[in-house]
Amino acid sequence: MNQPPHHTDPARPATIPLWQALAGWVRLGLVHFWQQALPKDNGLLRLLQDEAQSLLGGQQYTAHSLQQALKKQWRTFDERASSQDSSEPLLRLIHEYRLNLMDTFLLTLLGETQRSHVISLVITQLQAPSPSPHPTLHLCAAILESLQTEPEQPFQLLNLPQHPLIRAGLIQRQGNHDSPQTALPLPLQSLSLPAAYWSVLLGQANGWEDCDLLRDGDLTLLPDALQQQLPVLAALLQQGSAHTLVLRGHPHSGRRQLAQALARALSLQAIGIPLARWQQDPALPLACRYAHWLPVLEPKLGPGEVWHPNAHTPASATRPQPQVILLGSDGAVEGAADGRLGDSQCLELVMPLPDQRQRQSIWAQQAGCPELAAHCARNALLSGPTIASLAASAQLLAQRDNTPLALHHVTQARQQLGSERLRLLAQPEPRQVDRAAIVLPPLVDTELQRLIQRAQQRESLWQGLGATLQQTFTAGVRALFIGESGTGKTLAASYIATQLGSPLYRVDLSAVMNKYIGESEKNLSAVLDMAAASDVVLLFDEADSLFGKRSEGKETGERFANMLTHFLLTRIENHPGIVILTSNNRERIDAAFTRRLDLIVEFPIPGFEERLQLWRSHLGERGPGDDIYRLLASYCDFCGGQLRNVVLAAAVNANHNPITAADLLVGLLAEYRKLGRELPGKLNLLRNWHANDTQPTPNQHQPEPTP
């Protein structure tokens, strides 16, 4: 075949980007090697030369003439990379890994194999009968040796596996299995460069598989104090004073918005990377480095777990690649992402919530209803992004109802917020309980009102108090309801949540508890984090199993139970939300937890007045009247839960008609049988009531001691 004429000026044309000159050189180098190795053309050489000429702007070169031109300008490239390392990713890689011209040829050969089907065909022909389009180490060595024209250090095949790009994972070896018995001989192992990496080095990458380029967030949703810190955080990352920023917070606390704002301040693009992809792809940190991406990672860590980020930094890099790690309340990140970097370069920041003034402003702006803003801001400690999401959902609900936005729309939106995840470990209690629906002794009523006030003031309560108390500030409220089953503890929890406008979730102990060590702690941590993110009220019903007294720990099971109790003591104490526990007996709760409670409310067995009100509130307009209520309140010692069963059974017997004494007697007999008890003798008056259809005199039904 005729050789193309030499170009008169060996200098690389200034209008041709470096990668195009290198890509043209690879094609001309393959032409040169083919002519030495194979006797016939098959038409592929002309295709290679046409591609090379197109890349080189129509100018004519041979492999050696273009090689000489690039060699003369190599020092210039290095100077450009060191002074303007953000302009061309390929130049930056060459500079930071100190690649020589032949190293760069190998890199370009592997990258262009992904772009050009002609090069793939040529590689397949050169290493026939192997059908692989990826060149083997033997073929790469032969091509590089054919291009060496000066007495330089000869290319060493055995040293190729130690190449810095291979060790960094950018160039991948195929056939080097973990077991020496199954690994291919070194010359037969092949090299490849994934197409996505080559696109990054060419500055043409628009994203990455399974990864999300984060959109610009609304900075006004972040707390004012955090917005003021943003320039300082960006400067620390820009200067390399910190390379890993750990943002610790609950879901939807604004961590991603802050990461995107930091990326914009650093002239980077934030990219959310799944943890599995990050761990399986060791060269992905390098791709982020040269694509000008800020990796945002979210490892799911449980209590006591430590995550080790893999971030390879080139030896000659002036500063490491910054990265952002999103964490919840538990777990930790190893301080250094690279062995040669100090632990001090890992910075951690706990995401704060906006204060009440800013929350009210966000509510007013997002919901367009200033009247609701003050109420919502006072009763719900939520992040800016969560408020924005709630406001949008509430407005959709109002549009569905074709009514103006109201408080019940916000309440309904809060019931739906994050419920799909929280329902995995807790059950919603959606009922709305007003004051008329709950019957309580005066002392219990007073205590519940005090609990509501405490919850409403949980953020502002600390203002102006002493320095010692300020050190123990927490927005959380913890209460214990003690009483026999059926005394109204769960109903009272629903009443508290209704008064606060907050959703109530009952923790499902069967879903939380796990036989495997550490899994129960992870589940409880997840419940508390999700509850804090949505500021819901958590109800631990029958909490004795979780918060019971710790034993001496002589048995293995006892030791792990003690560890779980200790974990809960710590987490509940620092939880920023409202937690209500119920128990049948105060003595069953660990004393250490009792000291951490804000309020203990005892629900006694209802007395005559409470039972009278319970019968009235349960039977409503279908009831037989106060005379029978007084009889029942005097001689039936049932609590609210048992009384409910009686009324439902009586209503079934009445078949949608007014409930009579006979219907109530049917329900009473059924409930007493269920308890294994006899019907009190005085309640047999209900039989006479039914038989005679007359009413005994009121004196017969004055309050008497309950048997």
N, C-alpha and C positions, 0 to 999 in steps of 0.2 A: 504494500500500500504506500502511496505517496505521502511523505511527511508534510504537514502544513509549514509554511515559511515562518522563520523566526520573526518575532516582533522587533522592530528597530529600537524601541525604548523599553527596556526591561522593567521600568517602574510600574507599579500597580496603578491603573487609572484611578484618580481621586474620586470619580463618580461611582466606583464599584464598591459596595460594602465588603468588609473583610470576609464574611461568610460566603459571599458569592465567589470571591477569588479563590478561597479554599475549596469550595465545591467544584469549581472549574478545574483546579489542580488535581483533585481526586479523580475526576473523569479522565484527564490527560494521563495521570499516573497509571490508571487501569489500562489505558490504550498502550502505554509503554510496556507494561508488564505482560500483557497479552501477546504482544509482538515477540517477546522473548520466550514465552512459555508454550504458545500454541501455534501450529502451522497454518491454520485457516481462520478466516474472518467471521463468516456467518452473518455479516451485515451489522453486527453489534457495535463494531468500532466506529462506524460512521454515525450511528445514533449517539454514541458517547461524545464524539467530537462535535456533533450538532448541539448537544446540550451544553457542552463546555463553551462553545462559541457564543451561545445565547447568554449564558451566565456572565461571560467576560465582555459583554457589550459589543460583540462582533469582531473583537480584536484577536489576532492569530498568535498562539503560543504553542510551544511544546511543553512537556512536563518539566524538563530541566530548566528551560528559560523562565517559566513562571515560578519555579522553585527558587531560582536565583533572585528574582525580583522580590519575592516575599521575604527571603532571607535578609536582603539589604534593608528592608523596612521593619524587621522584627523588633529591633530595639525601639523604634518609633512607636510600634504598637504597645510595647510594655510601658513606655512613658505615658502614652494616652490613657492606658488602663489605670495607672496609679494616680493620675491627676483628675480623671473624669470616669471613675469606675462605675457610675450608674448609667452611663449612656448606652453601652453595648454589653449585654450579658456575656457573650462569647469572649470578648476582650477581658472582661473581669475574671472569668474562669481561667483563662490562659495566664493572667498575671498572678492570681492567688495560688494557683497550683504549680506555677513556674514551669509551664509546659514549653518544650522546645518545638521546633517546626515539625519534626517527625511525630511527636506526640499529638500535635494538632491534626496532622494528616490522618492518623489512626482514628481520632475522635470524629473527624469530618466524614471519613469513610463509613463508619458505623451509623452516623446520623443520616447521611445521604442514601444509605441502603434502604432506609425507611421511606424516603421521599421519592425515589426513582425506581420504577420497575425495570428500567434498562440496567441499572447497576445490580439489581437483584438477579437478573438473568445472567449478567456477566459473572457474578460470584458463583452462581449455580454451575455455570459452564466450567469455571476455573477449578472447582473442587468436585467435579463429577467423579464417581456416580452418586455422591451424596446429594439429596434433593434440598438440603437446607440452604436458605438464602443468607444465613448468617456466616460470615467468614470464620474459618478455624484459626487457632493461634498460629498454626504452621503457615497458612496462606497469608495472614497478616504480616508475619515475619518476612516471608519471601517478597511481598510487595514492597515493604519498607526497605529491605536490603537492596532491591533493584533501583531505588531512587537515591541511594547514597553515592554521591559523586566525589566526595572528598575524604581523606583519611581521618575520619572522625571515629569516635568509639563505636565499634560494630554493634549492631542490634543483637541483644541477647534474648533468645526465646525463653530461656528458663527464668529470666527476671521479669517477664511480662506479667505474671500473676501478682507481683508486688507493685505494679504500677499504681500511683496514687489515686487515679480515677477508678480503678478496679477495687481498691481497698475501700474507697469511699462509697462504693455501690452504684456509682453513676454508670460505669461500664460493667455489664453483667456477664459472668462466665456461665456457660451452660455445659453440663456434663460433669461438673466437679461435685459429685454426690458426697454426702456426709461419710459414707462408708468407702474406704479405699478399694474394697473388693468390687464395688459397682461403679466407681468413677471411671470415666474414659481416660485413656492416656493423654497427657498434657497437650501434645500437638493436635489431637483430634477434638479437643474442647473448643467450643465456638464462643465468639464475643458478640454482644449485641448492645445497642443503645436504644431504649424505648423511644418511640416517636414523640411521645409527650415531652421528654427531656430535651430532645433536639429542637422542638418548637419553642421551648423556653429559652434555649441558648440563642435562637434566631430572633427572639423578641416577638414571636408570633403566637404565644399561648394566650388563650382566652378563658382558661379555667383548667380544672383537673377532674378526672373521673371520680364520682362519688363525693366531690367536695362542693361547697357552696361559697360563691363570692358574696360577702356580706354587703347588703345595701346600706347606704348612708342612713343613720338613725337620727331621730329628733333629739338634739342635745338638750332642749328645754325640759325633757322628761327626766334628766339626771338631776340629782341634788345639787343645789347651788355650790356647796362646798366642794363637790367633786368636779364641777365645771372649772372652778378656780384652780384645782390641782392639775388639770389636764396639761398645761404647758410644762409644768415641772416634770411630770411623768414622761412626757414625750422627750424632753431634754435628756433625762437619764438614759432612756433607751437609745437616743440618737448618739450620745457620746460613748456608749458602751459601758457606762457605770453600772447598768443593770441589763442583763440580756433576757431574763425570764421574769415576766410579770404575772403573778398569781392573783387572780381576782376571785375572792371568796364571797359567795353570796347565795341566796336562794334562787330558784328558777324565776325568770322574768324580773330579776332585780336590776336590770340595765347593764349587765356585764358585757353583752355583745355590742350594745350601743357604745359603751366606753371603748371597747376594742376597736370598733370601726372609727371612732373619733381619733384614737391614737394613731391608727394606720394613716388616716388622712393627714394628721400633723407630721408624720414621718415620710410623707409622699409615697406611701405603700398602699396596697389593696389588701384588706382583711379577708381571709379565706378560712371558712370553717371546715376542718378536716376530721373525718371519723377516726376514732382512736385505732381501730383495726387497720385502716389504711396506713396510718402513720407508723405503726409498729411493724407492718409487713413490708414496707417500702423504705429501706434505709437511706435511699438517696432523695427522698421527698423533701427533707430539710434543705438540701442543696437546690432543688428546684425552686423552693420558696425564696431562697437567697437570691437567685439570679432572675427570677420572674418579678422581683419586687413585691412579694406577697408577705403579709404578716400572718403566720399560722396561728389559728385560734383552736385550741384543743380542749376537750372536756372529758377527762377521765372520770369514771364513776368509782369513786373510792369510798370504802367503808371505814369504820373506826379502826385506827391503828395501821392502816395500809399506806404504803409509800409508793409513789410513782416515779420512775426514772425516765425522763425524756431523752430521746435519742436525737441529738443535734450535732452533726459533724461540722466542724469549723476548719476551713483550710489553714494550713500551718502559717502562711504568710498573711492571713487576713488581719486587717487593722482593728476590726471589732467583730464580735460574733453576731449571728443572725438573731434579732429579737423574736420572741415568741410570747404568746399570751395563753395562760392556762386557767380554765374556769373550774372552780371547785365549789362544793357545797360546804356544809359545816364540818365534815369529817375528812380524814386523810391528809396527806402532806405530799409535797413535791420535793425531790432531792434538790439540794441547794445549787448544784452545779450541773449544767447540761453537757459540759465537756470536761474531761479529766484534768486538763491543764488550766481550767478557769476556777477562780475562787468561789467559795460558797456565798460570799458576800454579794455576788452579782445576781442573786435571786431575790426579787422584791415582792412582798405580799401586801395586798390591800383588801380590806373588808368593805364590801359595798354598803354604804349607809342608805337609809330611807330619807326621802324628802321630809322636812318638818311639816307641821300642820298648816302653816301659812302657804307653803309652796304646794302642798297637796290640794288645798282649797283652790289655788290658782289653776292647777292642772285640771281639776274636776270642772271648774267653770269654763275653761277653754275647750276641753274635749267634749263635754256634754252639752254645752251651750245653755246651761240652766243654773244660774248663780244661786237660786233658792235651795237647790239640793246640795250644792258644793260644800257649804259649811257643815251640814249634817254628815255627809259621807266622809269628809276629811277628818272630822272629830272621832268618828266611831270605827274607822278602818285604817290600820297602818299598812298602807300599800305602796309599792314602788310606782314611779311614773309610768313605765310601760304597762304595768298591770292596770292602772287607772285608765289609760288610753284604750286598752282592750275592753275593759268593762263598760266604759262610756259608749263605745261603738256597739257592743252587744245590747246594752239597754236601749239605745236609740232604735235598733232594729226591732226589738220587742214592742216598743211604743208604736212604731210604724205598722207592725202587724196588727196591733189592737186598734189602730186608727185613733189613738188618744195622745194627749201631751205626755211628755216624759214625766214619770212619777217615781216615788221612792220604791214602790213595789217592783218596777221594772229593773231598778238597780239591784234589788234583793234577788230577783230571779236570775239576773245575769251573774251575780256572785255564786248562786247555787250551781251554775253550769261551768264556772271557771275552773279549769283543771280537774274536773270531776272524773274524767276518764282515767287519769293516773291514780288519783286518790282512792277511787273505788276499788282498786286492786287490793288495798290493805285496810280500808275503812268503809263503813256503810253510811250513806247520808241519812239524816233524819229531817226530812223536808217540812214537817208540820210546823205551822205558825201558831204559837200558843200565846194568847193574850191574857191579861190579868183576870178576866172573868172566868177563864177556863181552868184555873188552878186554885185549889183550896188549900190554904196553909195556916198553921197557927200564927199568931201575931209575931212571936219571936223569930220564927223561920222567915216570915215575910220581911221583917226588918233586916235580917241577915242577907237575904237575896237582894234587896234594894241596895244595901251597902256594897255587895259584890258588883252590881251593875255600875254604881258610881265609881268604884275602884277601876273597873275596866274602861269606863269612859274617860277617866283622868290618868290612865296608865302612862301617858307620854308627858303630860304637863305636871303631874303630881310632884316631881322631883325639883321643880324650879324653886330657887330660893332656899332650899334646905341645906343643911350643913355639909362640909367637905367630906366628912367620914361617910355619910349616907350617899353622897354623890359617887363615891368609889364603887358602890354596890348597885348602881343603876341597872335596871333591866325593865323592859316594857312588858314582860310577861306577867300573867296573873294565874295563880294556881289555887284551886279550891278542892276541898274534899267534902263530899256529901255522904253522911253516915245514916243508916236507917235500915229497918227490915224491908224485905222485898214488898213492893206494892205501896210504899209510903210516898211515892211521888218524886223520887230522886231524878229519874230520867226525864219526866215531864218538866221538872224544874229546870233542868239543863236546857231543854227546848225553849222554855220561857226566857231564860237568860239570853240565848242566841237570838230569839225573836226581838227582844228589847234592844239588842245591839245591832240588829240588822245583819247578822253574820250567819253563814251556813254552819250547821252542826254536823259533825261526823263522829260516828261511834267506831272506835278502833276495833277491828275484827281480830281478836286474839288468835283465832285458828289460822288466819292467813299470815299473821306476824310471826308467830312462834315457829321455829324451825329446829329440827333435830341436829343439824350440822352446826358445828362450832362457829360462831361469828355471824351466822346468817340472820339470827334474830335481831342482833344489834344493827345490822345493815337495814333490815326492814323497818325497825323503829326509827332509825335515823332518816330514812326516806319519808316516812309518814310525817315526822316533825318538820322536815325541810319543806315538803309540799304544803303542809298546813300553814307554815310561816309565810310562804309565798302568797297564799290566798287569804291569809289572816282569818282562817276559820276557827271555830271553837271545836276542840277535840274532847271527846268523852271516852274515858277509859272505864267502861262498865265492869263491875266486879274486879276491881283493880288489885285485889289481894294476890293474884297469881303473879303479877309483875312487880308490885311494890311491897310484897310481904317481907316480914322480918328475916334478916339474914341469919343463917345458922353458923355453927362453928366450922363448917366446910371440911368435915372429915372424909366425906365421900366425894367422888369425882363430880357427880351430878349436883351436889350441894355447892361445890366450888364454882361451877359454871353458873348456877342460879345466882350466887352472890355477885359474880362478875356482871351479870345482866342487870341486877338491881343497882349496883354501883354506877354502871353506865347510864341508866335511866335517871338516877339522882342528879348526875352532872348535866345531862342534856335537858331535862325538864327545868332545872334551875336557870339555864341560859336561854330557854325557849322564849321568843318575843311575843308569842300568842297567848291565848287563853286556854287553859287545860282544866278540865273538871274530872275528878275521879269519884267513883262511888264504891262503897263497901258496906257490908252488913255489920262490921265490927271494927271499931277504932283500934283495938288491940292488935289486929292482924297487920296493920300498916307499920312499916319500919319507922322507928323513932327518928332516924336521920332525915327521912323524907317529911315527917310531920313538922319538923322545925323549919322546913323550907316552904311550907304552905302559907298562903296569904290569909286563908279563911277556912275554917272547918264548920260546916253547918250540919246539925243533927236533926234528922227528920223523925219525930216521935210517932208512935202509934196514934192515929187521930182520936181525939176525945169526942164528947157528945156534940159540941157545936160544930166541929170540923166534919163529923160524920153526917150531921144534918145538912150542912152545906153541900157535901159530896152527893147525897141522895138527890137534892134539888138540882144540882148542876148536871148530874147524869141523866135524870129522868125528863127534865125539861117540861115542855107543854103536854107531853103524853102521860105524865105521872098522875097518880091517884090523889095527891094532895098532902098537905102538911101533917095531918093527923097520922097517916101511915108513916110518913117520913120520921116523925118523932118516935113512933114505936120502933122502927128499924134502928134509928140512931141510939136508942136506949139499950137495946138487947142484942144487936148484931155488932160484933167487934171487928168487922172486916176493914182492911185497909183499902185504899183506892183501887189497886189492881184487882183484888177479889170482888170488890163492889162492882167494878166494870163488868166482870164476867156474869154476875147476877143479873144486871140490867140487860145485857145482850141476850141472855137466855130468856128473860121475861119478854123482851121485845119479839123474839122469835115465836114464843107461845101466843102472843097477842095478835100476830099475823096482821100487822099494820093498823090495828085498832088501838084505842087508848089502853094503856097498861093498867091492869087491875091488881088488887091484892092477891088474887089467885095466881096471876101470872108471876108476880114477884115471889110467891111461895114456891112455884116450880123452880125458879132460878136459885132460890136459897137452898132448897133441898139438894139440887144438883151440886152446888158449890160445897156444901157441908159434907156430902158424900165423898167428893173429891179429896177433901181434907181428912177424911176418916173421922169426922166428928158428928155428934148428934145435933139436931136443930134445937136451939134453946127453947125451953118450955113456953116462955112468954110469947114467942113468935107464933105459937099455935093460935093466938088470937086472930091471925090472918085467916085461918080456916073459918072461924066464926064470922069474921067480917064478910067472907064470901057467902057462907051459908045463910046468915040472917039478913045480909044486905043492910046492916045497920052499923052505926059508928059507936064504939064505946065512948064513954065520957072522957073528956080531956084529962081528968085526974089519973086515969089509968096509964097514961103515957108520959108522965113526967120523967125527967132524967133519973135513972137509977144506976148504981154501980154496975159496970159491965162484968158479967160472970167470967 
